[in-house]
Amino acid sequence: MTNTIRSGLWADETGAVTVDWVALTAAVVVIGIGIAYAVFGPDGTSGINAVVTSLTDELAQAATNIDGSISSLSVPPPLSGGGS
């Protein structure tokens, strides 16, 4: 009798789909946490977020420098050509 119950339990696969879904959901959650950690870092100010912020600051500074240098240029007036 005991062997019959054991063999019946081992052959029963009704909960296997549920176990698969639980494992799949746990894997998705762990991957999501890993992506959030990579983007925001442990304190929310590092990771990819910090890189993007740093690049934005550098580009803003470069744009300011370009605007300042263009406005300080003294461009000569165009040549009035009379043709040949």
MIMILUM-794860 format. One record per residue (C-alpha): chain; x, y, z; residue number from 1; residue in three letters. Coordinates in Angstrom, 2 decimals, decimal comma, padded with zeros to 5 digits, always signed. Each point is the difference from the previous one (the first is absolute). Layout:
# MIMILUM-794860
A | X | Y | Z | NUM | ALA
...
END
This chain:
# MIMILUM-794860
A | +000,00 | +000,00 | +000,00 | 1 | MET
A | +002,76 | +002,44 | +000,87 | 2 | THR
A | +001,78 | -000,68 | -003,27 | 3 | ASN
A | -003,21 | +000,67 | -001,91 | 4 | THR
A | -000,41 | +003,42 | +001,67 | 5 | ILE
A | +003,65 | +000,93 | -000,66 | 6 | ARG
A | -000,15 | -001,00 | -003,65 | 7 | SER
A | -003,24 | +001,94 | -000,38 | 8 | GLY
A | +001,56 | +003,13 | +001,50 | 9 | LEU
A | +003,06 | -000,22 | -002,23 | 10 | TRP
A | -002,12 | -000,46 | -003,09 | 11 | ALA
A | -002,39 | +002,88 | +000,81 | 12 | ASP
A | +001,03 | +003,13 | -001,97 | 13 | GLU
A | -002,96 | +002,29 | +000,68 | 14 | THR
A | +002,05 | +002,55 | +001,94 | 15 | GLY
A | +002,94 | +000,05 | -002,40 | 16 | ALA
A | -001,37 | +002,89 | -002,07 | 17 | VAL
A | -000,47 | +002,10 | +003,13 | 18 | THR
A | +003,58 | -000,68 | +001,08 | 19 | VAL
A | +001,22 | +000,99 | -003,47 | 20 | ASP
A | -001,91 | +003,29 | +000,12 | 21 | TRP
A | +001,28 | +000,80 | +003,50 | 22 | VAL
A | +003,59 | -000,63 | -001,10 | 23 | ALA
A | -000,47 | +002,06 | -003,17 | 24 | LEU
A | -001,56 | +002,90 | +001,92 | 25 | THR
A | +002,81 | -000,06 | +002,56 | 26 | ALA
A | +002,58 | +000,12 | -002,80 | 27 | ALA
A | -001,72 | +002,99 | -001,61 | 28 | VAL
A | -000,09 | +001,84 | +003,33 | 29 | VAL
A | +003,70 | -000,67 | +000,64 | 30 | VAL
A | +000,92 | +001,21 | -003,49 | 31 | ILE
A | -002,10 | +003,14 | +000,52 | 32 | GLY
A | +001,73 | +000,74 | +003,28 | 33 | ILE
A | +003,38 | -000,48 | -001,71 | 34 | GLY
A | -000,90 | +002,42 | -002,78 | 35 | ILE
A | -001,25 | +002,59 | +002,49 | 36 | ALA
A | +003,24 | -000,37 | +001,97 | 37 | TYR
A | +002,05 | +000,50 | -003,18 | 38 | ALA
A | -001,99 | +003,06 | -001,05 | 39 | VAL
A | -000,32 | +001,78 | +003,33 | 40 | PHE
A | +002,79 | -001,54 | +002,08 | 41 | GLY
A | -000,20 | -000,78 | +003,69 | 42 | PRO
A | -000,72 | +003,57 | +001,12 | 43 | ASP
A | -002,03 | +001,21 | -002,98 | 44 | GLY
A | +002,69 | +002,42 | -001,20 | 45 | THR
A | +002,49 | -002,36 | -001,61 | 46 | SER
A | -000,15 | -002,58 | -002,75 | 47 | GLY
A | -001,18 | +000,87 | -003,48 | 48 | ILE
A | -002,06 | +002,86 | +001,44 | 49 | ASN
A | +003,20 | +001,70 | +001,18 | 50 | ALA
A | +001,67 | -000,52 | -003,37 | 51 | VAL
A | -002,93 | +001,58 | -001,83 | 52 | VAL
A | -000,08 | +002,91 | +002,46 | 53 | THR
A | +003,74 | +000,55 | -000,41 | 54 | SER
A | -000,26 | -000,08 | -003,81 | 55 | LEU
A | -002,92 | +002,44 | +000,10 | 56 | THR
A | +002,00 | +002,41 | +002,16 | 57 | ASP
A | +003,04 | -000,27 | -002,27 | 58 | GLU
A | -002,08 | +000,60 | -003,13 | 59 | LEU
A | -001,69 | +003,00 | +001,59 | 60 | ALA
A | +003,40 | +001,45 | +000,92 | 61 | GLN
A | +001,30 | -000,62 | -003,53 | 62 | ALA
A | -003,05 | +001,71 | -001,50 | 63 | ALA
A | +000,52 | +002,98 | +002,27 | 64 | THR
A | +003,65 | +000,20 | -001,00 | 65 | ASN
A | -000,86 | -000,19 | -003,70 | 66 | ILE
A | -002,67 | +002,69 | +000,32 | 67 | ASP
A | +002,42 | +002,29 | +001,83 | 68 | GLY
A | +002,77 | -000,47 | -002,50 | 69 | SER
A | -002,26 | +000,56 | -003,00 | 70 | ILE
A | -001,40 | +003,23 | +001,40 | 71 | SER
A | +003,50 | +001,33 | +000,69 | 72 | SER
A | +001,26 | -000,63 | -003,54 | 73 | LEU
A | +000,59 | +003,00 | -002,17 | 74 | SER
A | -001,03 | -001,03 | -003,45 | 75 | VAL
A | +001,16 | +002,28 | -002,79 | 76 | PRO
A | -002,66 | +001,31 | -002,36 | 77 | PRO
A | -000,44 | -001,90 | -003,23 | 78 | PRO
A | +002,09 | +001,13 | -002,95 | 79 | LEU
A | -001,89 | +002,00 | -002,54 | 80 | SER
A | +001,01 | -001,60 | -003,22 | 81 | GLY
A | -000,48 | +001,64 | -003,31 | 82 | GLY
A | +000,70 | -003,00 | -002,08 | 83 | GLY
A | +002,83 | -000,41 | -002,47 | 84 | SER
END
